[in-house]
Amino acid sequence: MAQFSVVLPVRDCQYSIIDEVEQLLDALPGIIDEAAEVVVVDDGSRDATVDVLAELERRHAGLRVVCHPRPRGMEAAGQTGLEKSIGDVVFIRETDAPVRLEDLRQLYEMSRDRSVVAARAQSAPKSFEGPLMRRLKAWNPAGATHRIDRVGAGLQMIRRPHLQQLATPAGQATPLQRERITLVRQDAVQARSL
């Protein structure tokens, strides 16, 4: 039984999913000392993502694929991954950006502290500076500026035995949202950001 699960909600990513999943599967043994699985939840893709994932699942024992028959939203896909994963500690990707291995490593180290119930790592976007950007800016004859933003990658960690404690008063599951508490300690009522 996997002690750690990494959940990747995806949609319409047939061209990028192979590299992303294989890089993650290759890196996991160097980051996580215990057994780990990767659970990819396809959120109703309209391209060949499901077929690509089926082939990946046949080739990799540490990969499981779950599919929504129609799009339900990336948050719902994250919730499905949380329900279908078997790890005691679950890492859930929040955005379409590839999982930053440094974020995974940081959250894994935090998970060693049993008092950490949930945490979130948010990578800061990096600027597009360098020789290529200088050439693009110089090439622009009209002097117009265009802004290029990178979306930061977000990754959550949650300890499965404490999901009930994190449920809402009505007993519903805690939704995966970016505004959620980033670190909760069992021995304190306070919460603080990373």
C-alpha positions as a Markdown table, in Angstrom:
| # | Residue | x | y | z |
|---|---|---|---|---|
| 1 | Met | 0.0 | 0.0 | 0.0 |
| 2 | Ala | 1.4 | 3.4 | -1.0 |
| 3 | Gln | 2.1 | 5.7 | 2.0 |
| 4 | Phe | 2.3 | 8.7 | -0.3 |
| 5 | Ser | 0.1 | 9.7 | -3.3 |
| 6 | Val | 0.6 | 12.5 | -5.8 |
| 7 | Val | -2.6 | 13.6 | -7.5 |
| 8 | Leu | -2.5 | 15.3 | -10.9 |
| 9 | Pro | -5.8 | 16.7 | -12.2 |
| 10 | Val | -5.5 | 17.1 | -16.0 |
| 11 | Arg | -7.6 | 17.9 | -19.1 |
| 12 | Asp | -6.7 | 18.0 | -22.8 |
| 13 | Cys | -3.0 | 17.5 | -22.4 |
| 14 | Gln | -2.2 | 14.7 | -24.8 |
| 15 | Tyr | 1.1 | 16.3 | -25.9 |
| 16 | Ser | 2.5 | 17.1 | -22.5 |
| 17 | Ile | 1.3 | 14.4 | -20.1 |
| 18 | Ile | 3.9 | 11.7 | -21.1 |
| 19 | Asp | 6.9 | 13.8 | -20.2 |
| 20 | Glu | 5.3 | 15.2 | -17.1 |
| 21 | Val | 4.2 | 11.9 | -15.6 |
| 22 | Glu | 7.5 | 10.1 | -16.5 |
| 23 | Gln | 9.6 | 12.9 | -15.1 |
| 24 | Leu | 7.6 | 12.7 | -11.8 |
| 25 | Leu | 7.8 | 8.9 | -11.6 |
| 26 | Asp | 11.5 | 9.0 | -12.2 |
| 27 | Ala | 12.1 | 11.7 | -9.6 |
| 28 | Leu | 9.8 | 10.3 | -6.8 |
| 29 | Pro | 12.3 | 7.7 | -5.5 |
| 30 | Gly | 14.9 | 10.5 | -5.0 |
| 31 | Ile | 12.5 | 12.6 | -3.1 |
| 32 | Ile | 10.2 | 10.2 | -1.1 |
| 33 | Asp | 11.9 | 7.4 | 0.8 |
| 34 | Glu | 8.7 | 5.4 | 1.2 |
| 35 | Ala | 6.3 | 3.8 | -1.3 |
| 36 | Ala | 4.5 | 6.3 | -3.5 |
| 37 | Glu | 1.9 | 6.3 | -6.3 |
| 38 | Val | 0.9 | 8.9 | -8.9 |
| 39 | Val | -2.9 | 9.2 | -9.5 |
| 40 | Val | -3.8 | 11.1 | -12.7 |
| 41 | Val | -7.4 | 12.3 | -12.9 |
| 42 | Asp | -8.6 | 13.1 | -16.4 |
| 43 | Asp | -11.4 | 15.7 | -16.2 |
| 44 | Gly | -13.3 | 14.8 | -19.3 |
| 45 | Ser | -10.6 | 15.5 | -21.9 |
| 46 | Arg | -11.8 | 15.9 | -25.5 |
| 47 | Asp | -8.5 | 15.0 | -27.1 |
| 48 | Ala | -6.5 | 11.8 | -26.9 |
| 49 | Thr | -5.3 | 12.3 | -23.3 |
| 50 | Val | -7.3 | 9.3 | -22.0 |
| 51 | Asp | -5.6 | 7.0 | -24.6 |
| 52 | Val | -2.2 | 8.4 | -23.7 |
| 53 | Leu | -2.8 | 7.9 | -20.0 |
| 54 | Ala | -4.0 | 4.3 | -20.6 |
| 55 | Glu | -0.8 | 3.5 | -22.3 |
| 56 | Leu | 1.3 | 5.2 | -19.6 |
| 57 | Glu | -0.7 | 3.2 | -16.9 |
| 58 | Arg | 0.2 | -0.1 | -18.7 |
| 59 | Arg | 3.9 | 0.8 | -18.7 |
| 60 | His | 4.2 | 2.1 | -15.1 |
| 61 | Ala | 3.2 | 0.1 | -12.0 |
| 62 | Gly | 3.3 | 3.3 | -9.8 |
| 63 | Leu | 0.6 | 5.1 | -11.9 |
| 64 | Arg | -3.1 | 4.9 | -11.6 |
| 65 | Val | -5.6 | 6.7 | -13.9 |
| 66 | Val | -9.1 | 7.8 | -13.0 |
| 67 | Cys | -11.4 | 9.5 | -15.6 |
| 68 | His | -14.4 | 11.8 | -15.4 |
| 69 | Pro | -16.7 | 11.0 | -18.3 |
| 70 | Arg | -17.4 | 14.8 | -18.7 |
| 71 | Pro | -15.6 | 17.9 | -17.5 |
| 72 | Arg | -16.4 | 18.7 | -13.9 |
| 73 | Gly | -13.7 | 21.2 | -13.2 |
| 74 | Met | -10.1 | 20.8 | -11.9 |
| 75 | Glu | -11.1 | 21.2 | -8.3 |
| 76 | Ala | -13.6 | 18.3 | -8.7 |
| 77 | Ala | -10.8 | 16.3 | -10.3 |
| 78 | Gly | -8.5 | 17.0 | -7.4 |
| 79 | Gln | -11.3 | 15.9 | -5.0 |
| 80 | Thr | -11.7 | 12.7 | -7.0 |
| 81 | Gly | -8.0 | 12.1 | -6.8 |
| 82 | Leu | -8.0 | 12.6 | -3.1 |
| 83 | Glu | -10.9 | 10.0 | -2.8 |
| 84 | Lys | -9.2 | 7.4 | -5.1 |
| 85 | Ser | -5.7 | 7.7 | -3.8 |
| 86 | Ile | -4.5 | 5.3 | -1.1 |
| 87 | Gly | -1.6 | 7.2 | 0.5 |
| 88 | Asp | -1.6 | 8.3 | 4.1 |
| 89 | Val | -0.2 | 11.6 | 2.8 |
| 90 | Val | -1.6 | 13.0 | -0.4 |
| 91 | Phe | 0.0 | 15.8 | -2.5 |
| 92 | Ile | -2.5 | 17.5 | -4.9 |
| 93 | Arg | -1.5 | 19.7 | -7.8 |
| 94 | Glu | -3.7 | 22.9 | -7.9 |
| 95 | Thr | -2.8 | 24.3 | -11.4 |
| 96 | Asp | -2.0 | 23.0 | -14.9 |
| 97 | Ala | 1.7 | 23.9 | -14.3 |
| 98 | Pro | 4.0 | 20.9 | -13.9 |
| 99 | Val | 4.7 | 19.9 | -10.3 |
| 100 | Arg | 7.9 | 21.6 | -9.1 |
| 101 | Leu | 10.0 | 18.9 | -7.6 |
| 102 | Glu | 11.4 | 21.4 | -5.1 |
| 103 | Asp | 7.8 | 22.1 | -3.8 |
| 104 | Leu | 7.2 | 18.3 | -3.5 |
| 105 | Arg | 10.5 | 17.9 | -1.7 |
| 106 | Gln | 9.6 | 20.8 | 0.7 |
| 107 | Leu | 6.1 | 19.4 | 1.5 |
| 108 | Tyr | 7.5 | 15.9 | 1.9 |
| 109 | Glu | 10.0 | 17.2 | 4.5 |
| 110 | Met | 7.1 | 18.9 | 6.3 |
| 111 | Ser | 5.0 | 15.7 | 6.2 |
| 112 | Arg | 7.7 | 14.1 | 8.4 |
| 113 | Asp | 6.4 | 16.3 | 11.2 |
| 114 | Arg | 3.3 | 14.3 | 12.3 |
| 115 | Ser | 1.8 | 17.5 | 13.8 |
| 116 | Val | 1.5 | 19.0 | 10.3 |
| 117 | Val | -1.9 | 18.1 | 9.0 |
| 118 | Ala | -2.0 | 20.1 | 5.8 |
| 119 | Ala | 0.3 | 22.4 | 4.0 |
| 120 | Arg | 0.6 | 24.2 | 0.7 |
| 121 | Ala | 3.6 | 25.2 | -1.5 |
| 122 | Gln | 3.1 | 28.0 | -4.0 |
| 123 | Ser | 6.0 | 28.6 | -6.4 |
| 124 | Ala | 6.6 | 32.2 | -7.4 |
| 125 | Pro | 6.5 | 32.8 | -11.1 |
| 126 | Lys | 9.9 | 33.4 | -12.7 |
| 127 | Ser | 10.4 | 36.4 | -15.0 |
| 128 | Phe | 11.2 | 35.9 | -18.6 |
| 129 | Glu | 14.4 | 37.8 | -18.8 |
| 130 | Gly | 17.6 | 36.9 | -20.6 |
| 131 | Pro | 19.0 | 37.1 | -24.1 |
| 132 | Leu | 15.9 | 35.8 | -25.9 |
| 133 | Met | 13.6 | 38.4 | -24.3 |
| 134 | Arg | 16.1 | 41.2 | -25.0 |
| 135 | Arg | 16.1 | 40.2 | -28.7 |
| 136 | Leu | 12.3 | 40.0 | -28.8 |
| 137 | Lys | 12.0 | 43.5 | -27.2 |
| 138 | Ala | 14.6 | 44.9 | -29.7 |
| 139 | Trp | 12.8 | 43.3 | -32.7 |
| 140 | Asn | 9.5 | 44.9 | -31.8 |
| 141 | Pro | 9.5 | 47.8 | -34.4 |
| 142 | Ala | 6.4 | 49.6 | -33.0 |
| 143 | Gly | 7.8 | 49.8 | -29.5 |
| 144 | Ala | 4.7 | 48.1 | -28.1 |
| 145 | Thr | 5.1 | 46.0 | -25.0 |
| 146 | His | 3.6 | 42.7 | -24.4 |
| 147 | Arg | 3.4 | 41.1 | -21.0 |
| 148 | Ile | 4.3 | 37.4 | -20.6 |
| 149 | Asp | 3.3 | 35.9 | -17.3 |
| 150 | Arg | 4.0 | 32.4 | -16.0 |
| 151 | Val | 1.4 | 30.9 | -13.7 |
| 152 | Gly | 2.9 | 29.8 | -10.4 |
| 153 | Ala | 2.6 | 26.1 | -9.6 |
| 154 | Gly | 0.7 | 25.2 | -6.5 |
| 155 | Leu | 0.8 | 21.9 | -4.6 |
| 156 | Gln | -1.1 | 20.9 | -1.5 |
| 157 | Met | -0.3 | 18.2 | 1.1 |
| 158 | Ile | -2.9 | 16.7 | 3.3 |
| 159 | Arg | -2.7 | 13.9 | 5.8 |
| 160 | Arg | -5.5 | 11.4 | 5.2 |
| 161 | Pro | -6.4 | 10.5 | 8.8 |
| 162 | His | -7.2 | 14.2 | 9.5 |
| 163 | Leu | -9.6 | 14.8 | 6.6 |
| 164 | Gln | -12.6 | 14.4 | 8.9 |
| 165 | Gln | -11.2 | 17.1 | 11.2 |
| 166 | Leu | -10.8 | 19.4 | 8.2 |
| 167 | Ala | -14.4 | 18.9 | 7.0 |
| 168 | Thr | -16.9 | 21.8 | 7.1 |
| 169 | Pro | -19.4 | 22.0 | 9.9 |
| 170 | Ala | -22.0 | 20.4 | 7.6 |
| 171 | Gly | -19.7 | 17.4 | 7.2 |
| 172 | Gln | -18.9 | 18.1 | 3.6 |
| 173 | Ala | -15.4 | 17.5 | 2.2 |
| 174 | Thr | -13.0 | 20.4 | 2.4 |
| 175 | Pro | -12.8 | 22.0 | -1.1 |
| 176 | Leu | -9.4 | 22.4 | -2.6 |
| 177 | Gln | -9.1 | 26.2 | -2.9 |
| 178 | Arg | -6.1 | 28.5 | -3.1 |
| 179 | Glu | -7.4 | 30.6 | -0.2 |
| 180 | Arg | -7.3 | 27.7 | 2.2 |
| 181 | Ile | -5.2 | 27.5 | 5.3 |
| 182 | Thr | -1.7 | 26.5 | 4.4 |
| 183 | Leu | -0.4 | 24.9 | 7.6 |
| 184 | Val | -2.4 | 23.5 | 10.4 |
| 185 | Arg | -0.9 | 22.0 | 13.6 |
| 186 | Gln | -2.8 | 19.6 | 15.7 |
| 187 | Asp | -1.5 | 21.0 | 19.0 |
| 188 | Ala | -2.5 | 24.6 | 18.2 |
| 189 | Val | -5.6 | 26.4 | 17.2 |
| 190 | Gln | -3.6 | 28.8 | 15.0 |
| 191 | Ala | -2.8 | 28.5 | 11.4 |
| 192 | Arg | 0.0 | 30.2 | 9.6 |
| 193 | Ser | 1.2 | 30.6 | 6.0 |
| 194 | Leu | 4.3 | 29.0 | 4.6 |
